[in-house]
Amino acid sequence: MKTIKLYRPVGEKEMMLIVENGYKKFPPRLEWQPIFYPVLDEDYASEIAEKWNTRDEFGNYLGFVTCFDVSEEVANHYPAQNVGARNHNELWVPSEELETFNQAIIGNIKVIKVYVGNDFKGSSHTEIESLVKTLKTNATNSLGL
């Protein structure tokens, strides 16, 4: 089976749900989120995690970059959408199709980077704390500031 590697930047709450699902699937979208949008480029996922998630109180000022393999056949149902720069390409999966998309994930969702915002004060979730300690990248350090 052919697969494609995708990336997804997430905050702490979504990461906690991924952990609770055994790193096997992404949680359902919230009512006001009509699409699930994995991205095709690690640098773009890192940019979102660093510039958006680390400034978001709802995500506890954490930006995780996840990567996962998905069946190419399923991924091909969702043409890439360019939303800015040359590498800002996403797949737009309607929220009602996320469970089917999740079933096409091959293996586990991996966490490859964690960006920590200046206002992060710690997490009560032990696995989140472990990921932060293992993969921590300070947002200001990665910007060269």
TORDREN-986309 format. One record per residue: x, y, z of N, C-alpha, C in turn; residue in three letters; residue number from 1; chain. Coordinates in steps of 0.05 Angstrom, whole numbers, plus 5000, padded with zeros to 4 digits. Atoms other than C-alpha are relative to their C-alpha. Layout:
   nu   nv   nw  cau  cav  caw   cu   cv   cw residu num chaine
    X    Y    Z    X    Y    Z    X    Y    Z    ALA NUM      A
...
This chain:
   nu   nv   nw  cau  cav  caw   cu   cv   cw residu num chaine
 5017 4976 5000 5000 5000 5000 5018 5025 5000    MET   1      A
 4985 4975 5001 5027 5068 4981 4988 5019 5021    LYS   2      A
 5008 4981 4979 5026 5121 5035 5012 5028 4993    THR   3      A
 4989 4973 5002 5038 5196 5039 5004 5010 5029    ILE   4      A
 4995 4989 4974 5069 5231 5099 4988 5028 5002    LYS   5      A
 5013 4974 4995 5028 5289 5127 5008 5009 5028    LEU   6      A
 4993 4987 4975 5038 5337 5185 4976 5015 5011    TYR   7      A
 5023 4985 4988 4990 5369 5234 5010 5014 5025    ARG   8      A
 4994 4985 4976 5005 5425 5283 4976 5000 5018    PRO   9      A
 5022 5001 4980 4964 5420 5347 5009 5013 5026    VAL  10      A
 4995 4989 4973 4958 5453 5415 4997 4978 5020    GLY  11      A
 5000 5020 4979 4957 5418 5482 4974 4984 5001    GLU  12      A
 5025 5015 4997 4883 5400 5484 4997 4979 4979    LYS  13      A
 5002 5020 5022 4884 5366 5416 5021 4978 5004    GLU  14      A
 4979 5020 4995 4950 5332 5434 4992 4980 5022    MET  15      A
 5010 5017 4978 4919 5305 5499 4981 4979 4989    MET  16      A
 5019 5018 5011 4863 5274 5458 5013 4979 4982    LEU  17      A
 4984 5019 5017 4913 5243 5409 5013 4979 5018    ILE  18      A
 4988 5019 4981 4950 5212 5469 4979 4981 5010    VAL  19      A
 5021 5017 4989 4884 5186 5498 4990 4980 4979    GLU  20      A
 5007 5018 5022 4870 5154 5430 5023 4981 4992    ASN  21      A
 4977 5018 5006 4936 5116 5433 5016 5008 4976    GLY  22      A
 4985 4989 5023 4968 5160 5379 4990 4987 4974    TYR  23      A
 5011 5014 5023 4922 5126 5329 4981 5017 4983    LYS  24      A
 5019 4984 5016 4873 5180 5308 4998 5029 5012    LYS  25      A
 5005 4972 4992 4856 5254 5311 4972 5002 5010    PHE  26      A
 5027 4997 4988 4797 5277 5353 4981 5013 4981    PRO  27      A
 5020 4986 5016 4732 5301 5323 5004 5030 5001    PRO  28      A
 4998 4971 5001 4730 5373 5303 4979 5012 5018    ARG  29      A
 5019 4985 4985 4695 5424 5346 4977 5010 4982    LEU  30      A
 5024 4992 5015 4626 5448 5324 5007 5023 4980    GLU  31      A
 4994 4977 5017 4656 5512 5294 5023 4995 4981    TRP  32      A
 4977 5008 5017 4712 5475 5257 4990 4982 4977    GLN  33      A
 5012 5017 5021 4684 5451 5190 5020 4982 4985    PRO  34      A
 4981 5017 5014 4749 5421 5164 5023 4992 5018    ILE  35      A
 4975 5010 4988 4809 5381 5187 5021 5005 4979    PHE  36      A
 4981 4993 5021 4871 5406 5152 5028 4992 5007    TYR  37      A
 4972 5008 4998 4934 5365 5154 5016 5015 4978    PRO  38      A
 4984 4985 5019 4992 5399 5118 5021 4981 4987    VAL  39      A
 4982 5017 5015 5041 5371 5067 5030 5005 5005    LEU  40      A
 4972 4991 4997 5105 5405 5091 5006 5003 5030    ASP  41      A
 4992 4998 4972 5141 5398 5158 5006 5029 5008    GLU  42      A
 4994 4972 4994 5166 5470 5155 4975 5016 5004    ASP  43      A
 5025 4986 4998 5096 5496 5145 4986 4993 5027    TYR  44      A
 5012 5009 4974 5070 5454 5204 5015 5013 5023    ALA  45      A
 4984 4987 4979 5127 5481 5246 4994 5029 5003    SER  46      A
 5007 4971 5000 5111 5552 5226 4974 5005 5015    GLU  47      A
 5026 4997 4986 5039 5544 5249 5002 4995 5030    ILE  48      A
 4997 5008 4972 5058 5509 5314 5014 5022 5015    ALA  49      A
 4985 4980 4987 5108 5563 5330 4987 5027 5001    GLU  50      A
 5011 4973 5002 5073 5626 5307 4971 5003 5010    LYS  51      A
 5028 4999 4992 5001 5608 5325 4995 4986 5027    TRP  52      A
 5007 5016 4976 4997 5553 5377 5014 5010 5025    ASN  53      A
 4985 4990 4976 5050 5583 5423 4988 5026 5011    THR  54      A
 5013 4975 4991 5007 5646 5429 4971 4995 5008    ARG  55      A
 5028 5007 4996 4941 5609 5441 4996 4990 5029    ASP  56      A
 5005 5009 4973 4917 5605 5513 4984 4974 5001    GLU  57      A
 5017 5024 5001 4866 5551 5494 5018 4975 4997    PHE  58      A
 4982 5022 5004 4925 5506 5473 5023 5000 5020    GLY  59      A
 4980 4998 4979 4966 5524 5536 5027 5009 4990    ASN  60      A
 4976 4988 5011 5017 5561 5493 5020 4979 4991    TYR  61      A
 4983 5021 5011 5044 5496 5465 4993 4995 4971    LEU  62      A
 5004 5007 5028 5053 5479 5392 5014 4974 4993    GLY  63      A
 4988 5026 5007 5064 5406 5375 4998 4996 4970    PHE  64      A
 5000 5008 5029 5083 5383 5305 4999 4970 5000    VAL  65      A
 5004 5029 5003 5056 5314 5290 5005 4992 4971    THR  66      A
 4999 5011 5028 5070 5271 5229 4988 4972 5000    CYS  67      A
 5012 5026 5003 5035 5210 5204 4998 4992 4971    PHE  68      A
 5003 5010 5028 5028 5166 5143 4970 4993 4996    ASP  69      A
 5028 5006 5007 4961 5159 5109 4999 4987 4973    VAL  70      A
 5003 5013 5025 4938 5116 5052 4998 5021 4977    SER  71      A
 5000 4982 5022 4954 5152 4987 4973 5001 4986    GLU  72      A
 5026 5002 5013 4888 5128 4958 4979 5018 5014    GLU  73      A
 5019 4983 4985 4848 5163 5013 5009 5030 4998    VAL  74      A
 4990 4972 5002 4893 5226 5013 4993 5012 4973    ALA  75      A
 5005 4990 5026 4881 5233 4939 4971 5010 4996    ASN  76      A
 5027 4990 5001 4807 5246 4953 4998 5029 5007    HIS  77      A
 5000 4972 4991 4827 5314 4980 5023 5015 4987    TYR  78      A
 4979 4986 5015 4865 5357 4930 5014 5021 5018    PRO  79      A
 4985 4981 4984 4920 5400 4960 4990 5029 4994    ALA  80      A
 5009 4972 5001 4898 5472 4974 5024 5017 5008    GLN  81      A
 4979 4981 4992 4951 5527 4973 4987 5024 5013    ASN  82      A
 5012 4979 4984 4936 5579 5026 5019 5023 5006    VAL  83      A
 4981 4978 4996 4995 5626 5020 5025 4996 4985    GLY  84      A
 4974 5004 5012 5068 5615 5008 5002 4974 4984    ALA  85      A
 4998 5024 5017 5093 5561 4961 4997 4974 5015    ARG  86      A
 5001 5025 4985 5099 5509 5016 4975 4999 5019    ASN  87      A
 5024 4999 4983 5032 5528 5050 4977 4984 4987    HIS  88      A
 5019 5018 5012 4994 5468 5024 4987 4982 5020    ASN  89      A
 5016 5016 4981 4939 5432 5062 4980 4982 4985    GLU  90      A
 5023 5016 5009 4888 5377 5051 4976 5009 5016    LEU  91      A
 5024 4992 4986 4818 5399 5069 4981 4976 5002    TRP  92      A
 5017 5023 4996 4781 5341 5099 4975 5010 5015    VAL  93      A
 5024 4992 4986 4708 5357 5117 4998 4986 5027    PRO  94      A
 5001 5012 4973 4697 5345 5191 4984 4974 5001    SER  95      A
 5017 5025 4999 4643 5293 5177 5014 4976 4987    GLU  96      A
 4985 5022 5013 4695 5252 5138 5026 4993 5016    GLU  97      A
 4976 5004 4985 4749 5254 5192 5003 4972 5010    LEU  98      A
 4997 5027 4990 4734 5186 5221 5009 4981 4978    GLU  99      A
 4991 5016 5023 4742 5154 5152 5029 5006 4995    THR 100      A
 4972 4992 5004 4807 5193 5143 5017 4987 5022    PHE 101      A
 4984 5012 4978 4831 5169 5212 5005 4970 4995    ASN 102      A
 4997 5029 5005 4819 5097 5191 5021 4994 4979    GLN 103      A
 4980 5003 5021 4868 5108 5133 5028 5006 5010    ALA 104      A
 4974 4995 4989 4925 5127 5180 5014 4973 5004    ILE 105      A
 4984 5024 4998 4980 5075 5177 5020 5004 5022    ILE 106      A
 4982 4997 4978 5017 5065 5242 4991 5021 5020    GLY 107      A
 5007 4980 4979 5020 5116 5298 5005 5028 4990    ASN 108      A
 4994 4972 5003 5017 5191 5298 5024 5006 5017    ILE 109      A
 4975 4994 4986 5086 5215 5318 5002 5030 5006    LYS 110      A
 4995 4972 4993 5105 5279 5354 5030 5005 4994    VAL 111      A
 4972 4996 5008 5168 5307 5322 5012 5026 5011    ILE 112      A
 4990 4975 4988 5173 5377 5353 4979 5011 5019    LYS 113      A
 5018 4985 4982 5144 5418 5410 5011 5028 5003    VAL 114      A
 4992 4971 4996 5146 5494 5411 4986 5009 5025    TYR 115      A
 5010 4991 4975 5137 5526 5478 4999 5031 5001    VAL 116      A
 5003 4971 4999 5109 5596 5484 5009 5012 5027    GLY 117      A
 4990 4986 4976 5132 5647 5535 4980 4998 5023    ASN 118      A
 5019 5000 4978 5067 5642 5575 4993 4972 5010    ASP 119      A
 5005 5027 4991 5069 5566 5584 5010 4997 5029    PHE 120      A
 4993 5002 4972 5068 5550 5658 5002 4971 5009    LYS 121      A
 5000 5028 4993 5068 5474 5656 4974 4987 4994    GLY 122      A
 5024 5015 5007 5018 5419 5643 4995 4980 5023    SER 123      A
 5007 5020 4980 4980 5375 5691 4999 4971 4988    SER 124      A
 5001 5025 5014 4982 5319 5639 5029 4989 4998    HIS 125      A
 4972 5010 4998 5044 5275 5651 5012 4994 4973    THR 126      A
 4988 5007 5027 5053 5252 5579 5006 5026 4985    GLU 127      A
 4995 4974 5012 5048 5324 5555 5026 5012 5011    ILE 128      A
 4975 4990 4987 5102 5345 5605 5024 4985 4990    GLU 129      A
 4978 5017 5010 5145 5287 5582 5008 5008 4971    SER 130      A
 4995 4992 5027 5138 5308 5509 5014 5027 4999    LEU 131      A
 4988 4973 4999 5155 5380 5526 5029 4998 5009    VAL 132      A
 4972 5002 4990 5218 5360 5565 5017 4987 4979    LYS 133      A
 4985 5015 5020 5240 5313 5509 5005 5016 4975    THR 134      A
 4999 4987 5026 5226 5356 5448 4999 5030 5000    LEU 135      A
 5004 4971 4997 5223 5427 5474 5017 5017 4981    LYS 136      A
 4987 4979 5015 5240 5484 5426 4987 5026 5008    THR 137      A
 5011 4974 4992 5231 5554 5454 4994 5015 4974    ASN 138      A
 5008 4984 5024 5194 5597 5403 5021 5021 4994    ALA 139      A
 4980 4979 5005 5244 5653 5412 5027 4989 4990    THR 140      A
 4975 5012 5009 5304 5607 5404 4999 4992 4971    ASN 141      A
 5001 5009 5028 5280 5579 5338 4998 5023 4981    SER 142      A
 5002 4976 5017 5268 5649 5312 5027 5014 4999    LEU 143      A
 4974 4988 5000 5341 5666 5326 5000 5026 5017    GLY 144      A
 5002 4976 4984 5321 5720 5377 5016 4997 5026    LEU 145      A
